[in-house]
């Protein structure tokens, strides 16, 4: 179900990351190619603090981290690496504010989810945070507060925008299956119970909604993401890579019937031959037909995206990929019956 005042028809958006190191150029491309649902670009090519986990650490309230040889680790007080990550985030949000001040409508932010952060950040003694239930509870609460502040900050800067908050959770399948490597790499952590994972996701999604987000999205480009779990956690949209997805038609059909939007990744995240618009349109329509819903529902039920982030793509391909999904979304909106 679309929220009152949120136009959700024939829309395309990015997953998050873009190539390059210039936030002004990235915002210009995103706003130009995706005018109906632009997003805050992430630029990991800038190095320390611009990577997914470094960016995620900037949203942790009173839980400072620092970059060690083995990766990001919780520390007693903020250091240089966290300050750099915070500086990069501040530059990005300032640029977004400057370049999209006149934007009216939905605008998407991305934040690494609690389980991906817990699967990546180490505790003081060296194991992953996911190994310690107490540390996980602290991380979830800290991230929820950080997301609440982030959503409120952007909503205040851009009063005509309607914030959409996306949680990136590539690590959830490994967390649920007990396939998460230990910090040493010689073993795996025990599987975390589904209700615990669901509750952690729900806490962060709820914080975003309470801060004013008009839609929450859970993104996971694994082959078999736990779509039912994401829906139960309260996600208003499910984001996935259509090319990798397996055995998910029943779960997606149930999600659509429940009013959940599908963010469908339809073009590769790295340089590839895109073919013609008609080819991409046909792929989306075949997917929708397979789910068994009337074509007229397609434009208001699906948002098109790249398969995953575009950080590994060339700048020319990234622009072409965003243009292709926009053209495909509009073609479907103008002629849903095909």
C-alpha positions in Angstrom: 0.0 0.0 0.0 1.3 3.4 -0.9 1.5 6.0 1.8 -0.8 9.1 1.4 0.9 11.7 -0.7 3.7 9.3 -1.9 3.5 8.9 -5.7 4.9 5.4 -6.4 4.4 4.7 -10.1 7.0 3.9 -12.8 9.9 4.7 -10.4 13.5 3.6 -10.6 16.3 4.2 -8.0 19.8 3.2 -7.2 20.9 0.6 -4.7 23.5 3.0 -3.1 27.1 3.0 -4.2 28.6 4.7 -7.2 32.0 4.9 -8.8 34.4 7.8 -8.3 35.3 10.1 -5.4 33.4 13.3 -6.1 30.1 13.5 -4.2 28.9 16.5 -6.1 29.3 14.7 -9.4 27.7 11.5 -8.0 24.6 13.5 -6.7 24.4 15.3 -10.0 24.2 12.0 -11.9 21.8 10.4 -9.5 19.5 13.3 -9.4 19.6 13.7 -13.2 19.0 10.0 -14.1 16.7 9.1 -11.2 14.6 12.3 -10.6 11.6 10.4 -9.1 13.6 8.6 -6.4 17.2 9.9 -6.1 19.4 8.5 -3.3 22.4 9.6 -1.3 25.3 8.1 -3.2 28.0 6.2 -1.4 31.6 6.4 -2.8 33.7 3.6 -1.3 36.6 4.5 -3.7 37.5 7.3 -1.3 39.0 4.7 1.1 38.9 4.4 4.8 35.5 5.4 6.2 33.8 5.4 2.9 33.4 1.6 2.8 30.1 0.0 3.9 31.2 -0.8 7.4 33.0 2.5 7.9 29.8 4.3 6.8 27.7 2.1 9.0 29.9 2.9 12.0 29.0 6.6 11.7 25.5 5.8 12.7 26.4 4.0 15.9 25.7 6.3 18.9 28.2 6.1 21.7 29.9 3.0 20.2 33.1 4.2 18.6 35.1 2.0 16.3 38.6 2.2 14.7 40.2 0.4 11.8 42.6 -2.4 12.8 44.7 -4.7 10.6 41.9 -7.3 10.8 39.1 -4.8 10.2 36.8 -2.4 12.1 36.8 -2.9 15.9 35.0 -1.3 18.8 37.3 0.9 20.9 37.0 3.0 24.0 37.1 6.4 22.3 36.8 7.8 18.8 40.0 7.9 16.8 41.2 9.2 13.4 39.4 6.6 11.3 36.0 7.2 12.7 36.5 11.0 12.5 37.4 10.5 8.8 34.2 8.4 8.3 32.1 11.1 10.0 33.7 13.8 7.9 32.9 11.9 4.7 29.3 11.5 5.8 29.0 15.2 6.6 30.4 16.1 3.2 28.0 13.8 1.5 24.9 15.0 3.3 25.9 18.7 2.8 26.3 18.0 -0.9 22.9 16.2 -1.1 21.3 19.2 0.6 22.9 21.7 -1.7 22.1 19.7 -4.9 18.6 18.5 -4.1 17.2 21.5 -2.2 14.3 21.7 -4.7 13.5 18.0 -4.8 9.8 17.2 -4.1 8.9 13.6 -3.4 10.7 10.4 -2.2 14.4 10.4 -1.6 16.3 7.3 -0.4 19.0 6.9 2.3 21.0 3.7 2.8 22.4 2.3 6.1 24.1 -1.0 6.7 21.8 -3.1 8.9 22.5 -4.3 12.4 23.4 -7.9 11.5 25.8 -6.9 8.7 27.6 -4.6 11.2 27.6 -7.2 13.9 29.0 -9.7 11.4 31.9 -7.4 10.5 32.9 -5.3 13.5 35.1 -7.0 16.1 34.8 -6.7 19.9 37.7 -5.5 22.0 39.0 -9.1 22.5 38.9 -9.8 18.8 35.7 -11.9 18.0 32.9 -10.6 15.9 30.2 -8.7 17.7 27.6 -11.2 16.4 29.2 -13.8 18.8 28.1 -11.8 21.9 24.3 -11.3 22.5 24.9 -8.4 24.8 27.1 -6.7 22.3 24.5 -7.3 19.6 21.8 -5.7 21.8 23.9 -2.6 22.4 24.7 -2.4 18.7 21.0 -2.6 17.7 20.0 0.1 20.2 22.9 2.3 19.1 22.1 1.9 15.4 18.4 2.5 15.9 19.2 5.8 17.6 21.7 6.7 14.8 19.1 5.9 12.1 16.5 8.0 13.9 18.9 11.0 14.0 19.9 10.5 10.3 16.4 10.3 9.0 15.3 13.3 11.1 18.4 15.3 9.9 17.8 14.8 6.2 14.0 15.4 6.6 14.9 18.7 8.3 17.4 19.7 5.6 15.0 18.8 2.7 11.5 19.7 3.9 9.9 18.8 0.5 11.5 15.4 0.4 9.9 12.2 1.8 12.6 10.1 3.2 12.9 6.4 2.3 15.3 4.4 4.5 17.0 1.3 3.1 18.8 -1.2 5.4 21.6 -3.2 3.6 21.8 -6.7 5.0 24.1 -8.9 2.8 25.2 -10.9 5.9 21.8 -12.0 7.2 21.7 -15.3 5.3 25.1 -16.3 6.8 24.0 -15.1 10.3 20.9 -17.3 10.1 22.7 -20.3 8.7 25.7 -20.3 11.0 28.1 -19.7 8.1 29.6 -16.5 9.5 33.4 -16.9 9.9 35.0 -16.2 13.2 37.5 -13.4 13.4 40.3 -15.9 13.1 38.8 -17.4 10.0 39.3 -21.0 11.3 35.7 -21.6 12.4 32.2 -20.3 12.1 29.9 -18.6 14.7 26.7 -20.4 15.8 23.5 -19.6 13.9 21.5 -16.8 15.5 17.8 -17.6 16.1 15.3 -16.2 13.6 13.3 -14.3 16.2 16.4 -12.6 17.4 17.4 -11.5 13.9 13.8 -10.4 13.2 13.6 -8.3 16.4 16.9 -6.6 15.6 15.8 -5.6 12.2 12.4 -4.5 13.5 14.0 -2.2 16.1 16.0 -0.3 13.5 13.1 -0.1 10.9 10.8 1.1 13.6 13.2 3.9 14.6 13.3 5.0 10.9 9.5 5.1 10.7 9.2 7.0 14.0 11.7 9.6 12.7 9.5 10.2 9.6 10.6 7.7 7.0 7.6 7.1 4.7 8.9 3.7 3.5 11.5 1.3 4.8 13.4 -1.1 2.5 15.4 -4.2 3.2 18.1 -4.9 0.6 19.9 -8.3 0.2 21.3 -9.4 -3.1 22.0 -13.0 -2.0 20.5 -15.8 -4.0 18.1 -16.9 -1.3 17.4 -13.9 1.0 15.0 -14.5 3.9 12.2 -12.5 2.3 9.5 -13.7 4.7 11.6 -12.7 7.7 12.2 -9.2 6.2 8.5 -8.7 5.7 7.8 -9.9 9.3 10.4 -7.4 10.6 8.3 -4.6 9.1 10.0 -3.8 5.8 7.7 -1.9 3.5 9.8 -3.0 0.5 12.1 -5.9 -0.4 15.2 -5.2 -2.6 16.9 -8.0 -4.4 18.9 -9.1 -7.5 16.5 -10.7 -9.9 19.3 -12.5 -11.7 20.5 -14.3 -8.6 17.2 -14.9 -6.8 16.1 -18.5 -6.5 12.9 -20.2 -5.4 11.3 -17.0 -4.2 8.1 -16.6 -6.3 5.8 -17.7 -3.5 7.4 -15.4 -0.9 7.3 -12.5 -3.4 3.7 -13.2 -4.3 2.7 -13.1 -0.6 4.6 -9.9 -0.1 2.8 -8.2 -3.0 -0.5 -9.4 -1.7 0.4 -7.8 1.7 1.1 -4.4 0.0 4.9 -4.7 0.1 6.8 -3.0 -2.8 9.4 -5.0 -4.7 12.7 -3.2 -5.5 13.8 -5.4 -8.5 17.5 -5.4 -9.5 17.4 -5.9 -13.3 20.7 -4.6 -14.7 24.2 -5.8 -13.6 26.2 -3.8 -11.1 29.4 -4.0 -13.1 30.0 -3.2 -16.8 28.0 -5.4 -19.1 26.1 -5.3 -22.3 22.7 -3.8 -21.5 20.9 -4.6 -24.7 17.8 -2.6 -25.7 15.1 -1.1 -23.5 12.6 -3.6 -24.9 14.7 -6.4 -23.7 14.8 -5.1 -20.1 11.0 -4.3 -20.2 10.3 -7.8 -21.3 12.4 -9.3 -18.5 10.4 -7.3 -15.9 7.1 -8.3 -17.5 8.0 -12.0 -17.6 9.0 -11.8 -13.9 5.7 -10.2 -13.0 3.6 -12.6 -15.1 5.3 -15.5 -13.3 4.1 -14.1 -10.0 0.5 -14.3 -11.4 -0.6 -10.7 -10.9 -2.4 -8.5 -13.5 -0.1 -6.3 -15.6 -2.0 -3.2 -14.5 -0.6 -3.6 -10.9 3.0 -3.8 -12.1 3.9 0.0 -12.3 2.7 0.7 -8.7 4.1 -2.5 -7.2 7.6 -2.5 -8.5 10.6 -0.1 -8.3 13.5 -0.9 -10.6 17.1 -0.8 -9.5 20.5 -2.1 -10.6 21.2 -5.6 -9.3 23.5 -4.2 -6.6 25.7 -1.2 -5.9 27.6 0.4 -8.8 30.9 1.1 -7.0 32.7 -1.5 -9.2 31.4 -0.1 -12.5 33.0 2.4 -14.8 31.4 5.9 -14.6 30.0 5.6 -18.1 28.4 2.3 -17.4 27.0 3.5 -14.0 25.3 6.4 -15.8 24.0 4.1 -18.6 22.7 1.6 -16.0 20.7 4.3 -14.1 19.3 5.7 -17.4 18.3 2.2 -18.5 16.3 1.4 -15.4 14.6 4.8 -15.6 13.6 4.3 -19.2 12.4 0.8 -18.4 10.3 2.0 -15.5 8.7 4.7 -17.5 8.0 2.4 -20.5 6.2 0.0 -18.2 4.3 2.8 -16.5 3.1 4.2 -19.9 2.0 0.8 -21.2 1.6 -1.7 -18.3 -0.3 -4.2 -20.4 2.5 -4.5 -22.9 
